[in-house]
Amino acid sequence: MTTAQEGWERFISADEAILWQGRPDPRMSWRGGENATLLIGGFAVAVIAFLTWEAWYYDDGTDPILADGDLTGLMILLVLGVALAAIGPLVMAMVRRGTWYALTNRRAVIAHRPTVFGLVVYQGLDCYPISEVEVVPSDLPGLETVNFARLSERMTFDEGWRRVTPPGARPVSSGKWPRRDRRVGFERIADAGLVAELCRKVEAASRPAS
């Protein structure tokens, strides 16, 4: 147990102690959140490559574009497909590199400050009460995720902690489908067993005495 370390002082109480600090592993994986853009971008690249091959294979020499060798349009589409496939892994890696975790004797804190070429994309600080602790496999071998709360329990820091969703309410979207009240935790960490035990102790200490 340690006292508040530099960078966390203004976000936690004076008598609040930090039990653990960490960060998620930023590496890319095929099972992470980047899957969607990889599949879409890969599909786009495959379609463009097929259309290009088909045009060349069946060309009888009369196609002015192929005759002049001007494939600028197809090349632009190919570059866009590759960029689309790459954006998911790049964005997820950027977010993970700009994420910090802290567990105190009262709450779990997650800080976000991703940067691109030294420029801050966005920054935010959220905290959650500890409840329903569970350890689940992550998308990288040897690492695990410790879930400790639900999204509807989130509090964010804005000159002080404030509840994002009213107590008892589930987070909803403005669209047709309701947003799932997903589990939240410390993702992709190596010492998940230790962190889960600490979380359970915090959870037990927060229960009202019977």
PyMOL commands that set and color helices and strands:
alter all, ss='L'
color gray80, all
select helices_A, chain A and resi 9-11+35-58+64-68+72-97+151-153+192-206
alter helices_A, ss='H'
color red, helices_A
select strands_A, chain A and resi 18-22+99-104+108-112+115-116+119-120+124-128+134-137+144-150+155-157+161-163+183-189
alter strands_A, ss='S'
color yellow, strands_A
deselect
rebuild
show_as cartoon
